[in-house]
Amino acid sequence: MASNKVESTSRLAVVIMAAGKGTRLKSRRPKVLHEIGGKTLLSHVIAAASQVVPPGDIYAVVGHQAETVRAVVASSGIRFVEQTEQRGTGHAIQCARQAIASYENILVLSGDAPLIQPETLSALAAFHQAQQAAMTLTSAEPAEPTGYGRVIHPASDSIEVINIIEQKMLAPAQSSLREVNMGLYAFRTAPLLAHLDTLTTDNPHGELYLTDMARVLHAAGERVVAFHTANPDELLGANTISEMMALDANLRIATASRLMAAGVTIFRPETCVIDADVEVAPDTVIEPFVQLLGRTRIGSDSRIRSYSVVENCTLGNDVLILQSCVLADSTVADGARIGPFAHLRPGCEIGEEVHIGNFVEAKKARLRKGVKAGHLTYLGDADVDERTNIGAGVITCNYDGVHKHITHIGKDAFIGSDSTLVAPVSVGDGAYIGAGSCVTKDVPAGALAVARAHQVTKEGWANARRARQKTKEESRKGELRTSKE
C-alpha cells in the first residue's frame, strides 16, 4: 500500500479544531467525543491525520471539557493546545500560534468531520505546496449548498480566491453560486501568523473566523487558491444526533463494502453493525444481525451466526460462533466452536478445537486444545489443560467475597455434571470428579474424587406421606360439612 506521508523537505503540522461544545446536539458530552463506527469523531480524524504526519506533529485545539477530551485520545500521541475561551476558529489558531510557529505549512481540520481520508489530506498538502499559496481552501459543489459559505473567484475559470462569503451575506447576484467552502485548509505558516491578528469580530456571532483569512491574505497580496474535491461527503460534519447517525450509517456501509471487496461474505450487510477498525480475512461468513465491535480481528473460513456480538476479540481460522453469543476482549484459536448462547467475558483464551456449548459462561478462563464444556457451565479464573471434558452444570467457585482464586484442571480430566470446584484447587491429569461433587481439596493425577452425601433410600416413604396427606384433607372436608349443618 502506498504511503500517504507527505514527501517534502518542509515540516508540516496538522491542527484539529476540537474545542467546541456542540450545543445543537443537546448533549453533555463534548461534540468531538460522540461516536460513529465504534470510535469518537476526533479519533477518526486523528487516525487519518496520523497517516500523513507523525502524531507528534498533530495538535488538537481543545476547550470545552478539555481534560476529558485529552484523556480519551491521549494514547494517540498527539499534542494539545487549549483554547480556554472559545471565540471562533481564528481565535483557535491564535491560541496555537506558539505551537505551529516552527512549521512551514499547516493543515487545519475539523474534529467533527470523521469521514476525512488520508489520501485527501495528502493531495491537499501537495497541491498547496505546488501552488506556492499562502492559503488553500477545499471547495466542492454539493447537491445542497444551503448553509455553506460561498467561494468567490476573480473569474469563473480561476482557482484564485478573493473571499469566502457566508450564505446570509450573499448579494442577490451571488445567490446562484454553488461552490462552497468545506472547512479544510492548508496555510503557509509565516503569512498566516503575520496577518492573523488583523481578523475582526465584525460578524453576527462576534467571533474570529478563520474563513476571513481568504479575504485578508488576498488583500495583502498573498496567493489564495481553491482545491476542488469531487467527494464533499467525506468532509461533512454533524450538528445534530440525527446527522451524526447518518454519518455512522455511511461509515458502516463503507466498512462492510471494504470487507466484502476483500472476500468476506456478509449476508444482509445493512443489518450488521461493524466498526471501522474491524478486520476480517477472506472466506469468512457474517450472517445477518451480527455486531463486530472495536478492534476485532477474525481469520479466514470462519462463520459468525446471527445475533452474536463480538467486541475487541481475536478469532482464528475456521472458528464457528453460533447464534446469540457474546464475546469480549478474548482470543479464540483455530477450529474452536462456541455457542449457541455462550458468553466469553474479558480475558478468555480459547484454544484450538475447543467446544463451548449452550449457556456456558467463561471469565479469565484458559481452555487449551480440545477442551469441551458443552452445557450450562461457569468457568471463572480457570486454567484447563488439553482434552478435558467439563460436564453440564459445573461451576468453578472463584470468588471468596474478597479475592479471586484460580482453578487448575489437568489434561484428559473428566469433571462430572453438577460439580462445584471451590478455588483455589487443582485437579490432576486424567483425574475424574464424580457428578454432583463439591471439591475443596486438590485431586491427584489419575484419581477419582467423589464429594457428596451418601444416598439414603427409605422404602415406601413417599406412599406413606401421600396417604397421610390424603387423610388430613378428608378430615378438613368433614369438619367443613359439620360446621355448615
N, C-alpha and C positions, 0 to 999 in steps of 0.2 A: 504494500500500500504506500502510495506517495505521501511524503511528509507535508503537513500544512504549515510548518515553521517558515517564517518569513526570512528569505535569504537577503540579507542586507548588512552592510558594514555599519549602518547607523542603528542605535539602540531604539527599540520600540516598546512602549508601555501600553497597557490596556487599563482604562478607568471604567469601572462599572458603577452606574448610578443605583444605589441601593438604600437610600436614606428615607424614602417616602413612607407614609403611613398607609395609603390606600383606603381613603375614607369611604369610597363607594362600595367597598367590599363588606362593610358593616361587620368587621371582624376585629378582635383584639390583637390578633397576630400581625406582625409586620407583613406588608404585602409580599415581599420577596421570599418569605418563608412559607407561603402557601405552596401546595404540591400539585404537580401533574406528572404522570408517568412514573410515579414512585420516588421522585426527587423534588426538592424545593425549586422554585423558579430560579433562584440565584445559583443553585448548584448546577443546573443545566447550562447557564451562561458561563460559569466558571469552567465547566468541562470543555466547552467549545473554545474559550479563550486560551485554555492551557495547551491546546494543540497548536497554537500559533506562537505564543511566547511562553517562557518558563513561568511557573506560578509566582516566583519572586518578583516578576515584572508586572503583576496584576494587582491593581489597587481597587478595593471596593469602598466607595464612599457611603458610610453608614451614619444613621441619625436616629430615627425612631426605633426605640428598643435596641440601641446599638450593641449592647453587651450580649443580648440574646442572638442577634444576627451573627456576631463574631463567633460565639460558641458553636453554632450549628455548622459553620463552614470552616472552622479553624484548621481542621485536618487537611484542607486543600493546599495549605502552604502559601496562600495569597497574603497580601498586606492590606492594611485598613487605614482609611482616613476618616476622621469623624467630622461630620457637619452638625454641630451642636444645635444650631438654629437653621431650620430648613427654609431657605429663602430663594429657592429655584435652582435650576441646573447650572446656570452661570456661576452662582454662588458656590455650588458644589466644587467646580473646577478651581475657584479661588481658594477654597479650603485645601485642595490638593496641590497647590502651587509648588510648595517646597518639595513634595514627593516626586513630582514629574519634571522638575526643572532641568535635571541632568540628561533627560531623554531628548533625542532629536525629533521624534514623532510620537504621537499617541493616538490610540483608537478610543472612542467613547461609546460605550454600550449601555443599554437599558437593562437593569436587573430583572425586569418583569417581561422580557421577550425571550422565552425559553426555547423557542424553535430555531434560534440562530445557529447556523452551521459554520464550522471552522473554515470550510472552503470559501465561504462568502467573506469572512474576515480577512483571510489571506489575499483574496482577489482585491478587496478594498484597499488594503495596505500597499499592495503592488501598484495599483492604479494611481493612488495618491502620490507615491514616490516618483512614478514615471511622469506624472503631470507637473511635478515640482510645485505643487499647490500649497498654499498656506492652510486651506480648509477644503476638505472633500466631504460632501454630504451624500448620503444614499437616498436616491429618489426612486419612485415607482408610480405606476398608473393603475391603482387598484380598481376593481369593478365599482366600489362605492367609496369615493374620496371624502365624503362628508366627515367633518371633524378634524381633518388634517390641514396643516399649513401648506400653502402652495409655493412651488419653486418658481422664481421669476428669473428669466434669462434675458440677456440683451437682444437676442434674436432666437427665432424658433429652432434653428439648426445648430445652436451653440451649446457647448457643455458648460460655458462660463455661467456663473450665478451672480446676480445682483443682490437678491434679497429673498427672504422667506417671509411670507405674509400669512398670518392666521386667517382662517376662513371668515370670521366675522368682521375682519378689517379689509376684505377684498372690495375693490371698486367694482361697479357694475360691469365694466369692460373686462374684468378679470374673473368673473364668476364662472366662466366656461372652462377655465384652466383645470386640467385633471392630473398633472404631475405633482406629486405630493412629497413632502419630507418625511422619511421613515424613522428619523431619530437615531441613526447610526452614523458616526462621524469619524473622520481622520483629520488630525491637525499637525502642522509643523509647530513644535512647541514654542520656539522663540517668538514668532509673530503673535501667537495666541496669547502668551503671557504679557507681551508688550502692550497689547490693546485690551486685555481682559478687564481692566478697571474702568474702561470707558462705557461699559454696559450700564444701562439705567433701569429704573423700576417703573418707567412710564408705560404701564400696561394695566389692564383691569385687575390683575392679581397682586400688583405691587412687588413682583419678583424679578430676579435677574435671569433672563432666558439665554441659554447657550445658542439658540437659533439666531439670535440677533447678531452673533459674530459674523454671519454671512454678510450682512449689510455693513458692519463696522470694518471688517477686513477689506471688503471691496472698496469702500470709501477711502481706505488708507493706501490703496494702490496694490494690495496683495491679491494673489490669484485665488479665486474660489470656484470650484468646479463640482459637477454632479456626477456621481457614479450610479448609473441606472441599473436596477435589478429587475429581472423579469419574474421573480418569485417573491412578491411582497409578503406572502403568508408567513414566511419564516421570521419576519420582523414584527409580527403582530404582538402586542401586549394584551393585558386583560385588566379591565377596570371593575368588573363585577364577577361574582362567583359563576354566573351563567356563561360569561365569556371565557372564564378560566376552564370550565368543564368542556367547552368547545375545543380549546387548545389541547386539553387532555385527550379528547376523542381523536383528534388529528394525529397526535403523537403516538397513540397506541395503534392506530391503523398503520402508521408508518413502520412501527416496530414489528407488527405482525407481517407486514409485507416484506420487510427485510429478512425475517426468518424464513418465510415461505420461498423467497428468491434463493435462499441458501440451502434449500432441500428439506425443510421441515414441513410436515403436513399439519395444518391447523383446520379442523372442521369448525365451521361457523365462527370464523375469527371475530366477528362483531360481538359475540357473546363472551369472549375471553378477556381477562384483564392481565395484560403482560407489560411489566415495567420496562423502561427504556434500557436498563443495563443488563437485562436477562440475555443469556447466550444459550442456544440450543444447537446441537450438532445435527447433520443431515440424517434423514430416515427415521427421525423420532416423530411420533404422532401425538398431537394435543387434541383431546376431544372437547366438545362444547362445554362452556361454563367452567373452565379451569382458570385459576388465578396463579400466575407465576410472578413472584414479587421480589423486590430488592435486587441483589446480585446473584440470583440463582443461576447455576450452570448445570446443563443436562447433556449427557453424552448421546451417542447415536443409537438407533434401533430400540429406543425406549418408548414407553407409552404412558401417558398421563390421562387417566379416565375422568369422566365428568365430575364436577363439583369438588374436586380436590384443590387444596390451597398449599402452595409450596413457596416458602419465603426464605431467602438467604441460604439456600441449600446447594450442595454439590451432589449431583446424581451421576452415576457411571453409565456404561453402555448396557443395553438390554435390561433396563430396570422397568418393572411394571408397578405403577401406582394405581391401585384400583379405586373404585368410586368413593368419594366423600372422605378422603384422608386429609389430615392437616399435618404438615411438616415444617419445622422452623429451625434454622441455624444448625443443621445436621448434615452428615455425609452418608451417602448410600452407595455401596460399591456395585460392581458389575453383577448382573444376574439376580439381584435381590427382588423379592416380591413383597409388596406392602399393601395391606388392607384386605377388604374394604373397611371403612370406618376405623382406621388406625390413627394414632396421634403420636408423632415424634416431636417431643419438646426439645428445647435447645440442648446442645451438647452430645447428641447421639452419634455414634459411629457404627454404622450397619455394614457388616462385611459381605463378601461375595456369597451369592446364592442363599442368603438369609431369607427366611419366610416369617413375616409378621402378619398375623391374620386379624380376624374380626375383633373390634373393640379392644385392641391391645394398645396400651399407653406406655411410652418409654421416656425417660428423662435422664440425661447424662449416662446413657447406657452404651456399653461397648459389646456388640454381639459379633463374634468372629464367624468365619466362613461356615456355612451350613447350619447355623443355629435355627431352630424352629420354635416359634411361640405363636400358636395358632388361634387362641381364643381367650378373650376376657381376662387379660393379664396386665399387671402393672410391674414394670421393671425400672426402678429408680435407683440411680447410682450403682448400677450392676455391671460387672465385668464377666462376660460369659464366653467360655472358650469354644473351640470348634465342635460342630455336630451335636451339641447338646440339645435335648428336647425339653421344652418348657410346657407343662400341661395346662389345661384350662383353669382359670381362676387363681393362678399363682400370684403371690404378692411378695415383693421384696420390701420389707418394712425398714426404710432407710432413715427415718426421722424420729429422734427420741424426744422431741419437744424443744430441744436446744440446738443440737448438731445433726448434720447428715453423716451417714456411715455407709461404707461400701460392702456389697455382697460379691464375693468371688465364687464363680462356679467353673469347674474344670471342663475339660473336653470329654465328649462322649458320655456325659452325665444324663440322668433322667430325673426330672422333677415332677412328681405326681400331681395330679389335679388337686386344686383347692389347698395347696400348701402355702404356708407363710414362712419366709426366711427372715429372721429378725437380725438385722445387721448391727454391728459388724460380725460377719460369719462367712466361713468358707466351706465349699463342697468340693471334694477332690475329684480327680479324673475318674470317669467311669462309675461314680457313685450313684446310688438310687435313693430317692426320697419317696417314701410311701405316701399315697394320696391322703390328703387331709392332715398332714403333719404340720406342727408348729416347731420349726427348727431354730434353736437358740444356741447350739454348740457346733463347733466345726465337725464336719463329716469327712473321715479319711478317704483316700482314693480306694475305689472298689468296694466300699462298704454300703450297707443298707441302713437307712435311718427311718424309723417309724416313731413319731412323737405325737401320740393321740391316746385318748382314754380307751380302755378295754370295752368291747361291746358287751352289754348285758341284755339278755333276751328273757322276757317273762311270758311263758305260755299262757294264753287265754286272757291276759291283762286287758287288751283292747275290747274284747267281747264283754267282759265283766263291767268295764267302765260304761259302755253303751247301755247295758241293762240297768245300771244304777241311775243313769241319766233319764232313761225312759220311765222308771218308777217315780222319780221326782216330778216329772212333767205330768204324769197321770194323777198324782196326788194333788198338784196345784189346780188341775182342771176340776177335780171333785170338790175341793174347797170352794171354788168359784160358783159351782152349781148350787151348793148348800146355802151360800150367802144370798143368792138371788131368790130362793124359795122362802 
